[in-house]
Amino acid sequence: MSVTREIQPPFEHDIPQRPPWRNIMLLLGLILLGMSLGNLLAMLMVMLLSLRDGGMSIEQISTMLNTPEQFPHAWWYIMLIQAVVHIFTFLLPGVVYWRWSEQHRVEEFVKRRPPESGTFFVAFLATLVFMPFNSWMIEWNGQLQLPSILKPLQDWMLSKETELAEMTQFLTSYTAWGQLLVALLVVAVIPAFGEEVLFRGVIQRKIFHKIANVHFAVWVTAALFSAIHFQFYGFVPRMFLGAMFGYMYAWTRNLWIPIFAHFINNGFTLIILFLNQRGVLNFEINQTQSSVPWTLVLVSLGMSIFLLLYLKNSAQRAGLHQQ
């Protein structure tokens, strides 16, 4: 069976082709426009909602994003900002490009036959089994040192990493069930849809159309997926995670599978942190020494590869590659 048929796009019909650079510029333009509109709309929404507390200016909102603990209701405002900006930066540009440039109807995606429950279960297991290996990569990537000549760059990267870590700590420091539900929506549901539609549904498919190599399409898309998060000391583990999502899409030819796996990955982490905050679990989040044994790392990697290949073979036996 050819590699080309394994990753044939789900909704194939004659599409007006334009030069690759025009596709790149169009998609990039939609992303930048969406990001700008999303930030503007989010700022306006926070300004309106904050009127009950005396109102907030744009300068105060910017300060809140740097020192959220000094502002009442900052957690809710920041979650709102993240949700709106993410939808406008990832989901809407992906849908608009998919509908406008490729001339697909949204109904084609919604009405496509969903995978069998067994496929979701294998994706669920693969996502959980991958976590120990991913945790080890996070620890390894966080210890990388650049050459001394690049020390200014490394210092800047470390400062950005510290800012992101402080914001993550603030946003995950809660014990109320209502906050957990909001966090699941903002950090798990919305990114699962937005990022998978844009990166796997649009970018990975477009790269494959031009290169016709499944592995090249998956890994280049995974690298872009990781780079867009601007977390330099988490680049490698997020790239591997993106590659796992990419192969799930390539081999099942159904975007619901990586969307589901993406949600499980983010949602499971949120639930574990929530249970730790409530004292149900007890572990140190900011521990510095390695906590993942080598045997568990190797078993995690081996089982992840096995489950992904099983997913591929199951999809082929079910005839998904022929839809």
SETIDREN-792388 format. One line per field, with one value per residue (C-alpha): x, y, z. Coordinates in steps of 0.02 Angstrom, whole numbers, padded with zeros to 5 digits. Example, Ala and Ser with C-alpha at 12.3 -4.5 7.8 and 13.67 -1.06 7.14 Angstrom:
! SETIDREN-792388
east: (00615  00684)
north: (-00225  -00053)
up: (00390  00357)
***
This chain:
! SETIDREN-792388
east: (00000  00072  00108  00009  -00155  -00128  -00138  -00255  -00353  -00529  -00620  -00534  -00600  -00533  -00462  -00393  -00205  -00098  00090  00146  00212  00039  -00041  00087  00060  -00129  -00130  -00002  -00104  -00263  -00171  -00098  -00265  -00355  -00227  -00246  -00436  -00437  -00327  -00431  -00596  -00527  -00466  -00635  -00726  -00614  -00637  -00826  -00830  -00715  -00834  -00913  -00745  -00715  -00653  -00482  -00381  -00275  -00120  -00194  -00240  -00060  00001  -00122  -00047  00124  00070  -00102  -00098  -00120  -00290  -00459  -00540  -00377  -00391  -00559  -00504  -00346  -00443  -00563  -00419  -00337  -00499  -00541  -00364  -00343  -00506  -00460  -00278  -00299  -00476  -00552  -00402  -00400  -00587  -00585  -00436  -00515  -00680  -00618  -00455  -00489  -00676  -00731  -00896  -00901  -01037  -00910  -00812  -00962  -01051  -00898  -00920  -00844  -00712  -00762  -00754  -00606  -00505  -00537  -00488  -00322  -00288  -00331  -00209  -00072  -00088  -00076  00064  00165  00166  00315  00425  00364  00399  00578  00599  00532  00665  00801  00751  00744  00927  00997  01134  01178  01360  01432  01429  01239  01221  01117  00994  00989  00958  00812  00742  00756  00667  00523  00517  00509  00365  00268  00301  00239  00081  00051  00074  -00053  -00182  -00170  -00179  -00362  -00470  -00647  -00737  -00806  -00631  -00580  -00723  -00674  -00491  -00539  -00635  -00498  -00342  -00406  -00562  -00526  -00341  -00386  -00504  -00409  -00234  -00281  -00391  -00251  -00096  -00156  -00313  -00237  -00047  -00004  -00122  -00052  00128  00085  -00002  00162  00290  00193  00293  00194  00342  00404  00229  00205  00372  00379  00203  00252  00401  00290  00162  00296  00377  00212  00200  00361  00417  00597  00639  00490  00516  00572  00438  00300  00367  00358  00183  00133  00208  00102  -00054  00005  00024  -00146  -00222  -00119  -00160  -00344  -00383  -00502  -00468  -00576  -00439  -00300  -00429  -00479  -00298  -00251  -00396  -00344  -00164  -00208  -00359  -00271  -00132  -00258  -00351  -00190  -00138  -00313  -00310  -00138  -00205  -00348  -00230  -00298  -00127  00037  00187  00308  00273  00437  00555  00722  00792  00733  00581  00558  00659  00745  00650  00485  00547  00592  00430  00332  00418  00399  00216  00179  00254  00163  -00006  00019  00061  -00089  -00196  -00127  -00159  -00334  -00379  -00318  -00415  -00571  -00547  -00526  -00387  -00514  -00649)
north: (00000  00168  00302  00424  00331  00319  00507  00554  00705  00659  00780  00770  00860  00977  01130  01281  01272  01425  01438  01375  01545  01621  01487  01523  01711  01692  01577  01683  01839  01757  01704  01878  01961  01840  01867  02056  02050  01922  02028  02183  02094  02013  02181  02260  02118  02131  02320  02299  02159  02255  02404  02324  02345  02522  02479  02438  02528  02441  02486  02405  02249  02237  02255  02121  02000  02026  02031  01946  01916  02103  02112  02046  01921  01914  01725  01741  01887  01798  01639  01743  01827  01660  01584  01728  01751  01565  01551  01699  01646  01461  01399  01540  01560  01372  01364  01520  01456  01283  01355  01502  01440  01253  01277  01143  01153  01140  01009  00893  00887  00877  00741  00633  00459  00460  00330  00176  00184  00063  00189  00323  00201  00160  00346  00372  00237  00301  00477  00417  00294  00430  00542  00465  00479  00656  00701  00640  00744  00897  00874  00844  00992  01106  01071  01114  01245  01353  01396  01541  01653  01638  01681  01839  01734  01601  01732  01802  01627  01589  01751  01709  01533  01603  01719  01575  01463  01598  01623  01435  01423  01562  01488  01313  01370  01339  01216  01260  01139  01285  01344  01169  01165  01334  01280  01121  01225  01354  01245  01078  01093  01254  01215  01037  01102  01259  01188  01024  01107  01228  01118  00944  00985  01125  01138  00953  00916  01059  01004  00827  00888  00969  00843  00678  00613  00572  00581  00747  00821  00757  00815  00985  01020  00958  01077  01224  01170  01174  01336  01434  01407  01506  01391  01363  01243  01135  01134  00953  00868  00973  00930  00743  00768  00856  00714  00589  00690  00703  00515  00487  00600  00529  00349  00365  00503  00579  00741  00689  00569  00699  00821  00691  00646  00830  00855  00703  00763  00938  00888  00747  00866  00993  00863  00797  00975  01008  00852  00901  01073  00992  00875  00716  00687  00739  00782  00926  01014  01111  00969  00985  00809  00678  00585  00464  00301  00248  00085  00179  00298  00154  00060  00219  00249  00068  00057  00224  00164  -00003  00081  00204  00061  -00036  00117  00124  -00060  -00053  00097  00006  -00151  -00045  00029  00209  00234  00200  00325)
up: (00000  -00048  00080  -00025  00000  00188  00209  00069  00131  00190  00075  -00092  -00244  -00376  -00287  -00377  -00348  -00314  -00287  -00115  -00063  -00091  00018  00154  00145  00145  00296  00389  00351  00419  00577  00608  00572  00686  00824  00813  00812  00953  01065  01029  01064  01222  01288  01256  01342  01497  01502  01498  01628  01744  01753  01907  01994  01934  01760  01689  01556  01424  01525  01680  01583  01521  01701  01755  01630  01711  01893  01900  02087  02116  02029  02086  01965  01866  01845  01758  01649  01592  01552  01448  01357  01320  01255  01138  01073  01042  00945  00835  00812  00775  00750  00645  00527  00499  00463  00352  00252  00238  00177  00074  -00003  -00018  -00049  00075  00166  00355  00334  00253  00415  00531  00433  00404  00478  00653  00698  00795  00985  00983  00884  01014  01151  01068  01046  01229  01284  01169  01239  01420  01385  01298  01453  01547  01393  01364  01546  01528  01370  01462  01596  01467  01359  01511  01550  01378  01376  01226  01184  01283  01130  01132  01317  01284  01184  01319  01454  01354  01326  01512  01558  01440  01510  01687  01639  01562  01712  01832  01729  01721  01909  01935  01816  01892  02074  02110  02205  02148  02032  01931  01893  01841  01715  01644  01636  01543  01417  01391  01406  01339  01230  01133  01096  01045  00911  00861  00850  00768  00637  00592  00607  00562  00462  00358  00369  00374  00229  00124  00153  00103  -00054  -00109  -00045  -00045  00102  00259  00379  00311  00325  00503  00572  00488  00550  00724  00725  00676  00806  00941  00883  00886  01074  01104  01245  01196  01336  01291  01103  01083  01191  01112  00939  00979  01047  00887  00785  00881  00840  00660  00637  00718  00585  00442  00482  00530  00404  00531  00625  00772  00832  00859  00928  01056  01098  01114  01236  01338  01349  01410  01513  01605  01658  01721  01823  01901  01950  02019  02126  02189  02238  02334  02425  02345  02267  02343  02236  02210  02045  02036  02083  01994  01988  01866  01924  01778  01785  01625  01619  01622  01487  01371  01406  01375  01208  01153  01201  01116  00953  00967  00997  00853  00734  00800  00766  00589  00555  00631  00523  00367  00409  00435  00262  00320  00193  00055  00108)
***
